[in-house]
Amino acid sequence: MPGQPRRAFAMTPGDVRLKGVNWGGLKTLYVKEVRRFFKVQTQTIWAPAVTTLLFLVIFSVALGGASRQVMGVPFPSFIAPGLIIMAMIQNAFANSSFSLLVGKIQGTIVDYLMPPLSVGELIAGLIGASVTRAVLVGCAVWLAMALWPGVDVRVIHPLSVIWFGLMGSLLLSFLGLITSIWAEKFDHAAAVTNFVVAPLSLLSGTFYSVEALSPLFRGISHANPFFYVISGFRHGFLSEADSPILFGAVLLLVLNLALFALCYGLLKSGWKIKN
């Protein structure tokens, strides 16, 4: 009304001031996480490429080289796709399992909790950076193998490569984030890496076809979700797979949705972070 003083618009504590997605905050968190691992790209991107290439050379020489064939292709070309995706998922786990953990140890966890980011935005920023690192590592490994003589890494089915590469990276990123929430020191995260991620990766059919295993161990392999990641990703290069492609694609999608819900619930409750 004219002649009446204006009253300041006040908001009570706890009222939500930002509506919709905080794109600026989400971008800032994502860029921060990407810059963190990119500053040491020799260690986080190029070193895995060299290590994975050594795996290829050693196993190819030790197990007969191009003279040995698996699923109708030379052995080096058979294991190359599995090595690419194995490097991707292991680095996705390494990235997401470090973020919140180092914040808890160094006392800087408030840097993740104080900004006006929702739980979903926090998860998207952390997981997005982990998937980015996985893609960069995968490209570096693919390039190294493409330049190596005797290895054929031509992509035949791009959709299989993209889908299973993305699903595998998300799977390990969510697992790494859960580890980062649960762990209280680096030894805890290392234990998950050594006793969960590494065994499941190596026993997923990367270096062999599960069809050559006994029925018991074949059944155990089919219970390993990493197996469907390896098999589906390999299908993109060889047009051959040890598992039904559609079943593996749907299974990994369901697992990722379940892990996302678990991550959301843990972060929402503040378990091991705010408590």
N, C-alpha and C positions, 0 to 999 in steps of 0.2 A: 504494500500500500504506500502511496506517496506520503512523505513526511515521517514514515516509521523507519527506525534503524534496521539495517540488514542483519539477519542472523546467520552466523556462520553455519555451514552444513557440517555437522559432526557425525562421525561414524563410531560406533561402539567397538571396543576391542574384540577382535575375532571376526569382524565382518570381512567378507571377501571383497577386495577392491579391484582385482583384475578379473575381467570376464573373458571367457574363451581361452585359447591357447596363448601362452606367453612366448611368442615366437622369438622375440629378442633374447630372452633369458635362455631358451632352449638352444638357440644358435651359439650363444656365448659359452655354455657348458660344453657343447659338442666341439667347438673350435679349441677350447682349453684342453680337452682330453686328447684331441688329435695332435695338437702341438706338443703335448707332453711326451707321447711316444715318438713323434717325428723328429724331435730334437736329437734323439739318439737312434736315428734310422739305421745306422750301421749295425747296431745290435738288434733292433726290433724288426727290421725288414730284410736287410741284405744278408745278415748272418744266418737266418733260417733257410734262405735260398741256397747258400753254400752247404749247410749241413744236410739239407734234403738231397742235394745233388750228390753228396758223398754217399748217402744211403743208396741212391740209385746205382752208382758205380760199383760199390762194394758188393751189393746183393746180386747185381748182374754178373759180375766176374765170378763170384763164389758159386752161383747157381746155374752156370752154364751159358750166360750171355744170350746173344741173339739166336744161338742154336737150339735153345729150349723154347718151346711154345706153350702158352697157357690160353685156353679159350680161343685157340686158333690164331693168336698173334704172338710175336716175339716177346719174351719175358720182360725186357726193359720197357716196351710199350705198354705191357699189361700193368706193371707196378707204378708207372709214372703218374697216372691220374690219382691213384690212391695216395701217393706221396704228396701230391699237390694239395689235396683236400685235408690230409692229415696235418700238414704244416699250417693250413688256414685255421682249422678248428683249435689246434693247440695254442696258437697265438691269440685267437679270440678269447680263449679262457684266460691266458696270461694277462691280457689287458684288463678285462673286467674284474678279475680277482684281485687286482692291485689298487684300484681307485679308492674305494671306501676304506679298505684295510689300512693303507698308508695314512689316510686321514685320521683314523682312529688311533694309530700308533703315534703319530706326530702331533695329535691334538688339534688338527685342522679340519676335523669333520664338520665343524660349524660352517665352513665354506660351502658345503653341499646342502646344509639344512636351512641356513638363514635366507638365501635368495628366494624371491617369490616364485618358486617353481612347485608345481603339483607333483605328486608321486609319479604319475604317468610321464610327465615331462622329464623328471629326474631319470627315470628308467630309459626313456627314449634317448636322452643325451649320452648316457653311459654305454648303452647297448649299441647305439649308432656308431660311436667311436671305435668300439671293439670290432664291429663288422667291417668298418673302414680299414682297420689294420689287417684283418683277415684277407680282405680283397687285395690290398697292396702286396701282402706276402704271397698270395696266390699268383698274382701277376708276375712277381719277381721270380718265383719258382718255375712257373710256366716258361718264362723267357729263358731261364738258364737251361731248362731241359730241351727247349726248341732249338737251342744252339748246339746241344750235345749230339754228336754223331750216333746214328743207330737208334734214335728214339723218335717215335712218331706221336706228337701230341696235337694233332689237328682235331678241331672241334667238329663233330658230326651232328650232334643234337644240342644246339645252344640252350634250349629250354631246360633240358636235364641238368646241364652245367650250372645255369643260373639258379634254378630252384633248389637243387640239392646243395649247392655251394652256400646259398643264403640260409637254408634251413639248418645246415650243419653249423654254420657260423653263429646263428642265433641260439641254437641249442647249447653250445659251449659258452656263449656269452652270458646267457641266463644262469647256467651252472656256475660260472665264474662269479657273477654278481651275488648269488646265494652264498658262495664260499666267502666272498668279501664281507658280507653281512655277518656271517657266523664266526669267522676267524677272529682271533684276538692277537695273533702274532704271525709272523711270516712262516713259522714252522707249520702252522695249521694249514695254510694255503699250499705249502710244499707237499704236505702229506696227501692232500686231495690230488695234486698233480701226479705224484709218484705212485699212489696206490689205487687211483680211480681212472684218471684221464689217460695216463700213459698205457696201462694194461688194456683198457678198452679200445684204445687206438690201435695198438699193435696186434690185438687179437680180433680185429674186425674184418679180416680178409684183404688187408693191404698188400701182403706179400704172397698170397696164395688164393686159390679158388676154394670156397667152402664146400663145393661139390666133391672135392677130393678127400674130405674128412669123413670119419665114421658117422653113422646116424646120430649118436649121442652128442658128439662135438658139433655136428652140424646144427642140431637143435639148440645147443648153447649159443652158437654164433647168431642164430636168428633171434635170440632174446636180447642181443646187444644192439642198442639203437644206433651205435656208430657204424654197424655193419650196413644198415640201410643208407647211411650217408655215403659211405665208400662205394657201395654197389651202384647207387643211383648216379653219383657223380661220374663213375667209370663208364656208365652207359652213354654219357654225353660224348665220350671220346671213341668208344669201341663198338657201340650199338649192341653190346652184350652186358648182361647183368646176372648176378647170382640170386637176385630177389625180384619179386613182382614190383615193377616201377610204380604203378599207381598205389599199391598198398603202402609202399615205403614213403611215398610223397604225402599221403594222408596221415600216416602214423606220425611222421615228423612234425607236421602241422599241428596235430593234436597235442603232442608232447610240448611243443613250444608255447602253445596257448596255456597249457597247464602250468608250465614253469613261469610264464609271465604273471599268471594269477598268483602264484606262490610268492614271487618277488614283490608284487604289489602289496600283498597282505603283510609280508614281513616289514617292508618299509613303512607302510601305513601304521603298523603297530609300534614302530620304533624299537623292535626287538634287537638287542645287542648294539644299538646305536644311540637311542635316546635314554634307554633304561640303564 
